[in-house]
Amino acid sequence: MDTATPRPGLSFVRTEYGGVVLDLKQGEYWRLNPVGAEVFASLLAGDAADPVAAVLDQFDVDAVTAQRDVAELVSHLRAVGLVPS
């Protein structure tokens, strides 16, 4: 997977149900399910982190599904402007 780093100015917090990404400047927020929260936290950790490995470590899912889910989420994060293209 290519490098995907969330843009500056975002805040992320884990919740009981996954996580929330806040953009206080724009006044917007996005809720993430537990898998999405794990992926986003991994992306925030930087180049050393592997979001697919994080999903495989935390959830009962096969590698193909994890890879597909991470790619779909990163694509969506790019589409809404949370991760630069």
N, CA, C and O atoms as a DFTB+ gen file, in Angstrom:
340 C
 N C O
     1  1       0.842      -1.176       0.000
     2  2       0.000       0.000       0.000
     3  2       0.883       1.233       0.000
     4  3       1.898       1.266       0.696
     5  1       0.513       2.253      -0.772
     6  2       1.295       3.482      -0.783
     7  2       1.098       4.239       0.535
     8  3       0.169       3.964       1.294
     9  1       1.982       5.182       0.781
    10  2       1.929       5.936       2.022
    11  2       0.694       6.823       2.047
    12  3       0.399       7.520       1.076
    13  1      -0.015       6.793       3.149
    14  2      -1.195       7.629       3.342
    15  2      -1.082       8.256       4.722
    16  3      -1.110       7.558       5.735
    17  1      -0.954       9.570       4.755
    18  2      -0.820      10.275       6.021
    19  2      -1.956      11.277       6.150
    20  3      -2.166      12.094       5.254
    21  1      -2.692      11.225       7.258
    22  2      -3.756      12.212       7.449
    23  2      -3.200      13.633       7.402
    24  3      -2.074      13.887       7.830
    25  1      -4.001      14.548       6.879
    26  2      -3.534      15.932       6.754
    27  2      -3.415      16.580       8.132
    28  3      -4.086      16.167       9.079
    29  1      -2.567      17.588       8.240
    30  2      -2.407      18.301       9.511
    31  2      -3.707      18.995       9.926
    32  3      -4.553      19.308       9.088
    33  1      -3.847      19.226      11.216
    34  2      -4.998      19.967      11.722
    35  2      -6.171      19.113      12.144
    36  3      -7.213      19.643      12.530
    37  1      -6.024      17.796      12.078
    38  2      -7.095      16.901      12.489
    39  2      -6.825      16.389      13.897
    40  3      -5.673      16.232      14.302
    41  1      -7.891      16.134      14.631
    42  2      -7.788      15.490      15.938
    43  2      -8.492      14.148      15.846
    44  3      -9.509      14.015      15.165
    45  1      -7.947      13.158      16.535
    46  2      -8.533      11.822      16.521
    47  2      -8.647      11.333      17.949
    48  3      -7.721      11.487      18.744
    49  1      -9.777      10.746      18.270
    50  2      -9.970      10.157      19.590
    51  2     -10.686       8.822      19.415
    52  3     -11.631       8.699      18.636
    53  1     -10.215       7.836      20.156
    54  2     -10.907       6.542      20.171
    55  2     -12.122       6.658      21.081
    56  3     -12.102       7.366      22.088
    57  1     -13.175       5.948      20.704
    58  2     -14.394       5.927      21.502
    59  2     -14.768       4.484      21.777
    60  3     -14.114       3.555      21.301
    61  1     -15.816       4.310      22.541
    62  2     -16.319       2.977      22.848
    63  2     -16.735       2.232      21.575
    64  3     -16.718       1.002      21.535
    65  1     -17.106       2.981      20.547
    66  2     -17.632       2.383      19.322
    67  2     -16.695       2.488      18.127
    68  3     -17.098       2.182      17.004
    69  1     -15.462       2.911      18.341
    70  2     -14.506       3.058      17.249
    71  2     -13.670       4.297      17.439
    72  3     -12.721       4.294      18.223
    73  1     -14.016       5.370      16.724
    74  2     -13.258       6.605      16.863
    75  2     -13.943       7.757      16.166
    76  3     -14.901       7.576      15.415
    77  1     -13.426       8.953      16.433
    78  2     -13.949      10.167      15.818
    79  2     -12.768      11.004      15.349
    80  3     -11.798      11.200      16.081
    81  1     -12.865      11.492      14.124
    82  2     -11.881      12.423      13.570
    83  2     -12.543      13.796      13.549
    84  3     -13.638      13.960      13.011
    85  1     -11.866      14.780      14.142
    86  2     -12.403      16.135      14.219
    87  2     -11.562      17.091      13.388
    88  3     -10.332      17.064      13.428
    89  1     -12.248      17.927      12.642
    90  2     -11.603      19.033      11.945
    91  2     -12.249      20.298      12.498
    92  3     -13.268      20.761      11.986
    93  1     -11.646      20.852      13.549
    94  2     -12.229      22.013      14.212
    95  2     -12.244      23.244      13.318
    96  3     -13.139      24.082      13.428
    97  1     -11.267      23.358      12.443
    98  2     -11.195      24.510      11.540
    99  2     -12.396      24.535      10.590
   100  3     -12.985      25.588      10.350
   101  1     -12.746      23.373      10.060
   102  2     -13.871      23.266       9.120
   103  2     -15.200      23.018       9.832
   104  3     -16.265      23.154       9.229
   105  1     -15.138      22.654      11.120
   106  2     -16.357      22.357      11.860
   107  2     -17.000      21.050      11.438
   108  3     -18.225      20.927      11.430
   109  1     -16.173      20.074      11.087
   110  2     -16.683      18.778      10.624
   111  2     -16.107      17.653      11.475
   112  3     -15.049      17.792      12.089
   113  1     -16.826      16.538      11.497
   114  2     -16.315      15.345      12.166
   115  2     -16.767      14.108      11.404
   116  3     -17.753      14.132      10.668
   117  1     -16.023      13.030      11.599
   118  2     -16.312      11.752      10.962
   119  2     -16.222      10.671      12.020
   120  3     -15.261      10.620      12.789
   121  1     -17.226       9.806      12.058
   122  2     -17.203       8.655      12.968
   123  2     -16.599       7.474      12.238
   124  3     -16.870       7.249      11.059
   125  1     -15.780       6.724      12.952
   126  2     -15.159       5.526      12.395
   127  2     -15.566       4.319      13.224
   128  3     -15.621       4.388      14.452
   129  1     -15.851       3.209      12.544
   130  2     -16.115       1.972      13.266
   131  2     -14.788       1.461      13.843
   132  3     -13.746       2.059      13.576
   133  1     -14.796       0.379      14.621
   134  2     -13.546      -0.088      15.237
   135  2     -12.423      -0.375      14.238
   136  3     -11.263      -0.065      14.512
   137  1     -12.747      -0.955      13.095
   138  2     -11.708      -1.221      12.093
   139  2     -11.185       0.098      11.531
   140  3      -9.974       0.279      11.398
   141  1     -12.078       1.007      11.207
   142  2     -11.667       2.311      10.698
   143  2     -10.800       3.061      11.688
   144  3      -9.832       3.714      11.299
   145  1     -11.140       2.975      12.970
   146  2     -10.344       3.641      14.005
   147  2      -8.945       3.039      14.081
   148  3      -7.964       3.764      14.245
   149  1      -8.851       1.729      13.963
   150  2      -7.536       1.071      13.994
   151  2      -6.696       1.508      12.796
   152  3      -5.504       1.782      12.937
   153  1      -7.311       1.570      11.635
   154  2      -6.596       1.999      10.427
   155  2      -6.152       3.452      10.569
   156  3      -5.001       3.774      10.277
   157  1      -7.046       4.328      11.012
   158  2      -6.699       5.745      11.128
   159  2      -5.571       5.944      12.139
   160  3      -4.651       6.724      11.893
   161  1      -5.635       5.251      13.269
   162  2      -4.565       5.348      14.269
   163  2      -3.241       4.885      13.683
   164  3      -2.198       5.478      13.958
   165  1      -3.276       3.840      12.885
   166  2      -2.064       3.337      12.239
   167  2      -1.513       4.358      11.250
   168  3      -0.301       4.557      11.173
   169  1      -2.398       5.008      10.494
   170  2      -1.952       6.039       9.552
   171  2      -1.322       7.215      10.293
   172  3      -0.335       7.785       9.827
   173  1      -1.880       7.574      11.429
   174  2      -1.312       8.664      12.230
   175  2       0.072       8.313      12.763
   176  3       0.908       9.193      12.967
   177  1       0.311       7.019      12.988
   178  2       1.601       6.580      13.532
   179  2       2.735       6.769      12.535
   180  3       3.902       6.794      12.924
   181  1       2.406       6.902      11.254
   182  2       3.429       7.200      10.257
   183  2       3.912       6.000       9.483
   184  3       3.292       4.936       9.485
   185  1       5.053       6.199       8.810
   186  2       5.589       5.212       7.876
   187  2       5.880       3.856       8.503
   188  3       5.768       2.831       7.830
   189  1       6.248       3.833       9.772
   190  2       6.618       2.570      10.407
   191  2       5.406       1.673      10.646
   192  3       5.552       0.463      10.820
   193  1       4.223       2.257      10.655
   194  2       3.011       1.491      10.931
   195  2       2.446       0.896       9.645
   196  3       2.546       1.489       8.571
   197  1       1.860      -0.271       9.776
   198  2       1.220      -0.942       8.648
   199  2      -0.247      -1.141       9.002
   200  3      -0.560      -1.987       9.840
   201  1      -1.156      -0.385       8.389
   202  2      -2.563      -0.500       8.762
   203  2      -3.154      -1.883       8.510
   204  3      -4.032      -2.317       9.256
   205  1      -2.696      -2.580       7.483
   206  2      -3.207      -3.933       7.228
   207  2      -2.780      -4.856       8.362
   208  3      -3.587      -5.643       8.855
   209  1      -1.526      -4.768       8.779
   210  2      -1.043      -5.590       9.895
   211  2      -1.809      -5.265      11.174
   212  3      -2.114      -6.163      11.959
   213  1      -2.120      -3.988      11.386
   214  2      -2.876      -3.593      12.577
   215  2      -4.262      -4.230      12.577
   216  3      -4.731      -4.702      13.612
   217  1      -4.915      -4.244      11.420
   218  2      -6.241      -4.859      11.316
   219  2      -6.141      -6.364      11.545
   220  3      -6.957      -6.937      12.267
   221  1      -5.149      -7.005      10.936
   222  2      -4.976      -8.450      11.113
   223  2      -4.694      -8.802      12.566
   224  3      -5.128      -9.847      13.052
   225  1      -3.970      -7.934      13.256
   226  2      -3.617      -8.179      14.652
   227  2      -4.819      -8.024      15.584
   228  3      -4.908      -8.724      16.592
   229  1      -5.732      -7.126      15.263
   230  2      -6.828      -6.794      16.170
   231  2      -8.166      -7.460      15.846
   232  3      -9.044      -7.535      16.705
   233  1      -8.327      -7.943      14.615
   234  2      -9.626      -8.455      14.200
   235  2      -9.493      -9.821      13.541
   236  3      -8.455     -10.152      12.969
   237  1     -10.554     -10.602      13.631
   238  2     -10.592     -11.936      13.039
   239  2     -10.995     -11.806      11.571
   240  3     -12.167     -11.931      11.215
   241  1      -9.988     -11.551      10.729
   242  2     -10.232     -11.320       9.310
   243  2      -9.032     -11.849       8.526
   244  3      -7.906     -11.837       9.025
   245  1      -9.270     -12.308       7.314
   246  2      -8.165     -12.812       6.492
   247  2      -7.430     -11.652       5.827
   248  3      -7.940     -10.534       5.768
   249  1      -6.243     -11.926       5.334
   250  2      -5.369     -10.889       4.771
   251  2      -5.984     -10.202       3.554
   252  3      -5.844      -8.990       3.394
   253  1      -6.656     -10.956       2.707
   254  2      -7.262     -10.370       1.505
   255  2      -8.348      -9.367       1.893
   256  3      -8.416      -8.270       1.340
   257  1      -9.190      -9.749       2.840
   258  2     -10.254      -8.856       3.298
   259  2      -9.673      -7.622       3.974
   260  3     -10.138      -6.507       3.738
   261  1      -8.661      -7.815       4.810
   262  2      -8.023      -6.681       5.495
   263  2      -7.430      -5.711       4.483
   264  3      -7.616      -4.500       4.601
   265  1      -6.722      -6.231       3.495
   266  2      -6.112      -5.377       2.464
   267  2      -7.181      -4.594       1.714
   268  3      -7.026      -3.396       1.479
   269  1      -8.258      -5.265       1.339
   270  2      -9.345      -4.611       0.607
   271  2     -10.007      -3.530       1.463
   272  3     -10.246      -2.419       0.989
   273  1     -10.301      -3.855       2.718
   274  2     -10.964      -2.898       3.599
   275  2     -10.101      -1.663       3.847
   276  3     -10.605      -0.540       3.842
   277  1      -8.804      -1.869       4.063
   278  2      -7.897      -0.738       4.283
   279  2      -7.832       0.131       3.029
   280  3      -7.903       1.357       3.119
   281  1      -7.699      -0.493       1.869
   282  2      -7.629       0.264       0.614
   283  2      -8.908       1.070       0.386
   284  3      -8.846       2.224      -0.038
   285  1     -10.067       0.468       0.665
   286  2     -11.341       1.174       0.498
   287  2     -11.444       2.350       1.460
   288  3     -11.903       3.426       1.077
   289  1     -11.020       2.153       2.713
   290  2     -11.094       3.238       3.682
   291  2     -10.151       4.375       3.306
   292  3     -10.540       5.542       3.362
   293  1      -8.926       4.055       2.927
   294  2      -7.972       5.097       2.532
   295  2      -8.510       5.862       1.322
   296  3      -8.367       7.082       1.252
   297  1      -9.117       5.167       0.383
   298  2      -9.718       5.828      -0.776
   299  2     -10.814       6.796      -0.335
   300  3     -10.903       7.913      -0.843
   301  1     -11.638       6.366       0.601
   302  2     -12.704       7.234       1.108
   303  2     -12.119       8.425       1.873
   304  3     -12.591       9.552       1.725
   305  1     -11.093       8.175       2.690
   306  2     -10.448       9.266       3.431
   307  2      -9.873      10.305       2.472
   308  3      -9.916      11.504       2.748
   309  1      -9.339       9.842       1.354
   310  2      -8.834      10.769       0.331
   311  2      -9.987      11.544      -0.309
   312  3      -9.880      12.748      -0.541
   313  1     -11.077      10.852      -0.590
   314  2     -12.221      11.490      -1.248
   315  2     -12.822      12.615      -0.403
   316  3     -13.302      13.609      -0.947
   317  1     -12.797      12.464       0.927
   318  2     -13.368      13.503       1.794
   319  2     -12.312      14.495       2.278
   320  3     -12.620      15.407       3.045
   321  1     -11.063      14.316       1.831
   322  2     -10.013      15.281       2.131
   323  2      -9.269      15.087       3.431
   324  3      -8.518      15.970       3.845
   325  1      -9.457      13.950       4.089
   326  2      -8.735      13.707       5.341
   327  2      -7.310      13.226       5.098
   328  3      -6.424      13.434       5.927
   329  1      -7.100      12.589       3.963
   330  2      -5.764      12.132       3.556
   331  2      -5.490      12.740       2.185
   332  3      -6.241      12.490       1.241
   333  1      -4.428      13.533       2.059
   334  2      -4.117      14.121       0.752
   335  2      -3.832      13.050      -0.299
   336  3      -3.322      11.974       0.015
   337  1      -4.163      13.357      -1.530
   338  2      -3.906      12.422      -2.638
   339  2      -2.452      12.428      -3.027
   340  3      -2.054      11.703      -3.940
